[in-house]
Each structure stands twice: as C-alpha cells, then as structure tokens.
C-alpha cells in the first residue's frame, strides 16, 4: 500500500502477545501487505504429548509494507499496539533485509536467538568452557569470546558458535537500581 506520492517501506508493528498471525490475517483482509516470519518447533507438554507448531520468529512483531502516511490504517487493526519508531519518527526496515528474510524462511531452518552485540559481555552455555564469561568479538566470519584472567592481565580468544553463548547478567554497581545487592548488603552499602 502506497500513497500517490509516497513510497512504501517496511515497518515493524508491535502486537499483543500471541496475536501475530491474527493481526497479519486482519491486515491482509484490509489489503495491507504484511509478513510474519514463522519457524517450526516441537512443543512438549507435561503429559508428554508433543505437537508441531508454527511460531513467530519475532514475538509480538508483524512487518507491514506501507507508505508512512498510511500508519493510522495499521494502528486501527485490533491487536496492533504501535509502530516501532525512534524520536517520533517511524523506523524504516531496510528492503534488502526484509527480502532476504522472506526468501530465507523457506530455504533454511531459522529459530529465535537472543540479540547479542559485538563487544557485549556473554556467557558460554555449551562445551568444555560452559559457564565462563567474556566479551564477544567477531573475526572474519567467526564469533569469538575473549576470556580474561585479570590477575595475570592476559586474555585468550575462544572461537564459538553464536548459539553457544548468551548475554551475561550485568554486575551490580553501587548506585545502580537495575540489580539489587545480595540480601543483607543494602544497609552496609548505604553506610559506606
């Protein structure tokens, strides 16, 4: 959907939880181009029943291709909470990324993965070094975790698969309300 002078771009619509497929169907019914990338997963319940499910690759998001002036039509769809933007302007998703994502859904096995940034502190989750924490770096096409021995002031880089790391919890810093101190230490820290 594009206006007379406008050009359609891809935007991300944030939806109610578990409403992605329903929102996409409603958007299609209103002739608004949308896309919900799905992946297949086997869900096992406590009673040992297993079922193959198609789940959204990006929870709570439906991608829409519209002219920015048509955003109100998307926001009127039941289940759509808002369109993603920054500083009052809608965030345009690159056409190239969307086309690659659309083409890759059928060809490759995709699944969600936590967002990790090069330079971020991560924890290794699998293998002999499971539990160690370091900084994620990239060298050529490979990810590496730099593990540091502060006492020796030495570091080593370990090559890892992206699926074998997770974001490490931030250490608590005095004055930081994001993570409270251990039980019983709050009063001691206030007196320092």
QUIGI-V878497 format. One record per pair of residues at least 24 apart in sequence whose ideal C-beta (glycine too) atoms are under 10 Angstrom apart, sorted by sequence separation. I is the first residue (numbers start at 1). J is the second residue. D is the distance in Angstrom with one decimal. If there is no record, write none. Layout:
# QUIGI-V878497
i/j/d
I/J/D
I/J/D
This chain:
# QUIGI-V878497
i/j/d
10/34/9.9
37/61/9.1
66/90/9.4
68/92/8.2
121/145/9.5
122/146/9.9
134/158/7.4
136/160/8.5
138/162/9.9
8/33/7.5
10/35/8.0
36/61/8.0
37/62/9.8
118/143/8.2
1/27/9.6
35/61/9.9
36/62/5.3
37/63/7.9
118/144/9.8
132/158/8.1
134/160/9.3
136/162/8.9
35/62/7.4
36/63/7.3
116/143/8.4
34/62/5.5
35/63/4.4
65/93/9.3
1/30/8.9
34/63/6.5
35/64/7.9
64/93/9.7
129/158/6.2
136/165/6.6
1/31/6.6
32/62/9.9
33/63/8.9
34/64/5.1
35/65/7.7
63/93/6.8
65/95/8.8
128/158/9.7
1/32/5.4
2/33/9.6
33/64/6.8
34/65/7.5
127/158/9.0
129/160/8.3
134/165/8.9
136/167/9.0
1/33/6.4
24/56/9.3
32/64/6.0
33/65/4.1
34/66/9.2
133/165/9.6
136/168/9.6
21/54/8.3
32/65/8.0
33/66/7.5
65/98/7.9
127/160/7.9
135/168/9.4
21/55/9.5
32/66/6.3
124/158/7.4
126/160/8.7
127/161/9.2
130/164/8.5
134/168/8.5
20/55/8.9
21/56/7.4
27/62/6.9
63/98/6.5
125/160/9.4
126/161/8.3
129/164/9.1
133/168/4.7
20/56/4.3
26/62/9.6
27/63/9.9
124/160/6.3
132/168/9.8
133/169/9.2
18/55/9.5
19/56/9.7
20/57/9.5
23/60/9.9
27/64/6.4
126/163/7.9
127/164/6.4
18/56/8.7
20/58/8.2
23/61/9.7
24/62/5.3
27/65/10.0
32/70/7.7
63/101/8.4
122/160/8.6
125/163/8.3
126/164/4.5
133/171/9.8
20/59/7.5
23/62/5.0
24/63/9.0
27/66/9.5
63/102/9.1
125/164/5.7
126/165/8.8
20/60/6.9
22/62/9.6
24/64/9.0
34/74/8.7
122/162/9.8
124/164/6.1
125/165/6.3
15/56/9.1
18/59/8.5
19/60/8.2
20/61/7.0
21/62/8.7
23/64/9.4
32/73/6.4
123/164/9.9
124/165/5.8
125/166/5.4
17/59/7.4
18/60/8.6
20/62/5.4
31/73/9.4
32/74/6.3
122/164/9.5
123/165/6.7
124/166/8.5
17/60/6.0
19/62/8.6
30/73/6.7
34/77/9.4
58/101/9.6
122/165/4.3
123/166/5.5
15/59/9.2
16/60/7.6
30/74/8.7
57/101/8.4
122/166/6.4
123/167/7.6
124/168/9.5
15/60/5.4
32/77/7.9
120/165/9.5
122/167/6.0
123/168/4.4
12/58/7.9
14/60/5.8
15/61/6.9
27/73/9.0
30/76/8.5
116/162/7.0
121/167/7.4
122/168/5.5
123/169/8.3
13/60/9.3
14/61/6.3
15/62/5.7
27/74/7.0
30/77/6.9
120/167/6.3
121/168/4.5
12/60/9.5
13/61/6.9
14/62/8.4
26/74/10.0
29/77/9.1
57/105/7.9
114/162/9.5
120/168/8.1
121/169/8.7
12/61/5.1
13/62/4.8
113/162/6.6
114/163/9.8
116/165/6.6
121/170/7.5
12/62/7.6
13/63/7.4
26/76/9.8
27/77/5.9
113/163/6.6
116/166/7.9
117/167/8.8
121/171/8.7
11/62/9.7
12/63/5.9
13/64/5.4
23/74/9.2
26/77/5.0
114/165/8.7
116/167/6.2
11/63/7.2
12/64/7.9
25/77/9.9
26/78/6.6
27/79/9.6
111/163/8.8
113/165/9.7
114/166/5.8
115/167/8.0
10/63/5.6
11/64/5.5
13/66/9.5
24/77/9.6
26/79/7.1
27/80/8.3
57/110/5.9
59/112/7.3
113/166/9.3
114/167/5.9
10/64/7.2
11/65/7.8
23/77/6.0
25/79/10.0
26/80/8.6
57/111/7.5
58/112/7.4
9/64/9.4
10/65/5.3
11/66/6.6
22/77/9.5
23/78/7.8
24/79/9.6
57/112/6.0
8/64/9.2
9/65/7.0
10/66/8.6
22/78/8.2
23/79/4.3
55/111/9.1
56/112/8.6
57/113/9.8
8/65/5.0
9/66/7.4
11/68/7.7
22/79/5.9
23/80/5.9
55/112/8.3
8/66/5.8
9/67/7.8
13/71/9.1
19/77/9.9
21/79/9.9
23/81/9.9
8/67/5.5
9/68/6.9
11/70/10.0
19/78/8.3
20/79/8.4
6/66/8.8
7/67/6.8
8/68/9.0
11/71/7.5
19/79/4.0
6/67/3.5
7/68/9.0
13/74/5.7
18/79/9.5
19/80/8.5
37/98/9.6
5/67/8.6
6/68/6.7
8/70/8.5
13/75/8.2
15/77/8.9
16/78/8.7
17/79/9.7
19/81/9.4
1/64/8.5
2/65/8.4
3/66/9.0
4/67/9.0
6/69/5.7
11/74/7.8
15/78/9.7
16/79/4.9
35/98/7.1
1/65/7.2
2/66/7.3
3/67/4.2
5/69/9.1
6/70/7.9
13/77/8.0
15/79/5.1
16/80/8.2
17/81/10.0
37/101/5.9
1/66/5.0
2/67/4.4
3/68/8.7
4/69/9.8
15/80/5.7
16/81/6.5
37/102/7.6
1/67/6.5
2/68/9.7
3/69/5.3
13/79/9.1
14/80/7.4
15/81/6.3
35/101/8.0
39/105/8.1
2/69/9.1
3/70/6.7
13/80/5.0
14/81/5.0
15/82/9.3
35/102/6.3
37/104/8.7
38/105/7.3
2/70/7.8
13/81/8.0
14/82/5.2
37/105/5.3
1/70/5.6
13/82/7.5
14/83/7.4
36/105/9.9
40/109/8.1
12/82/9.6
13/83/5.5
14/84/6.1
35/105/9.1
39/109/7.6
40/110/9.4
41/111/7.3
12/83/7.0
13/84/7.6
39/110/5.2
40/111/8.8
41/112/9.3
1/73/7.6
11/83/5.3
12/84/4.2
38/110/9.1
39/111/5.1
1/74/9.2
11/84/6.8
12/85/9.2
37/110/7.2
39/112/7.3
11/85/8.2
12/90/9.1
11/90/5.5
12/91/6.9
11/91/7.0
12/92/9.7
9/90/8.1
10/91/9.8
11/92/6.7
12/93/6.3
9/91/9.7
10/92/7.0
11/93/6.5
9/92/4.6
10/93/4.0
9/93/7.3
10/94/7.7
9/94/9.1
10/95/6.4
9/95/7.4
8/95/9.4
10/97/8.2
10/98/4.6
9/98/9.4
10/99/9.3
10/101/9.7
10/102/10.0
